[in-house]
């Protein structure tokens, strides 16, 4: 049960970067909320406070089209009365914690019983907090963001064949979390992020095509240059001109790295503890079984230095750890928080995620499919006819049955070479068959929250003309 009361809690002004990095006030507030909940009659409680600051610049045709800044702190309190739970949240962070706590406890007393709710086992709470290098203290100025966006756009327009700009943007932000529990856990972290993106358009009239590129990183020094982002966007767009449709057939399909990570995402969605407890996953009876070829490993690593989703503890305070979800092709684990773990008779895997207005639910951190031995060129060298996918459209994946069907665009493969552009086709199959036949290339790069190299799949139905 959630609530966002307009209590007399007013945010304190934050005008400097140093102030944004100081979470002392949020930590104190979370501690006071937990103590107030106990005084109001809660058996146990936890409080989460989050901070978000973001600045973005969008340009088009060499001019700033939009400049936007957002800044705010939010806090959520979760209380337990017996096996009853309630969550309240507010963006007013300045005063009457007793009122907020009393409201939460009153809500919990009339909530339905849930035998699986409760705080995490204290023995599993994080006790060490390694430095994951998640904060770049050098926050770029608005002028610097504008320069990056304009440079990316200019590089895209400089590619021969690009007819106009679809816009470019640059952004930077800092986000953080504080978690306090009545069992004694107190943890916090801050994470920065920066990005550059651009869209290019080529062709005229009904023959126009568009494509994009972007770079994102925790630290500005890890970003790719704006010029390289713009140039790739332009080159990708021009390559898509004059696409053809192909005849319906069955053929090998190769996924470019910017879409192959979606296959990892489908797996992780199917092993999420919520899907398993609800029996809405096609993998619900597959734990411990061979789903992929031997040698395939899919890793979740929340402790990667400068990882996009790295953190030392989850939203229940449980210590996170690097885990192989798929090891030598075998499904080894579900992704669990405390509630789904209790329902399944297992231990949490430290995958709890939570916003201020919700109770925890499982989710991944930094996922990647380990690289294989072959180069992308070697991976497609023996394909007489096949499809190289660079874009996926729609969400036609059924997590209950495992049926897979998505719109796609890319390039036709003939005799091991990419030839002409292809669009307006659908690729279809079953995720179990896709998993069994996946062969990764050796070009893994850590660019996103979910990363995979180029991936070849044995055979899918390609629906065209």
Beta strands, then each sheet from edge to edge (+ up, - down):
strand 1: 44-60
strand 2: 63-81
strand 3: 84-90
strand 4: 162-181
strand 5: 186-202
strand 6: 209-217
strand 7: 249-255
strand 8: 298-300
strand 9: 323-327
strand 10: 330-331
strand 11: 352-353
strand 12: 361-362
strand 13: 367-369
strand 14: 385-393
strand 15: 403-414
strand 16: 417-430
strand 17: 439-440
strand 18: 450-451
strand 19: 455-463
sheet 1: 3+ 2- 1+ 4- 5+ 6-
sheet 2: 17+ 19- 7+ 14+ 15- 16+
sheet 3: 10+ 9- 8+ 13- 18-
sheet 4: 11+ 12-
end
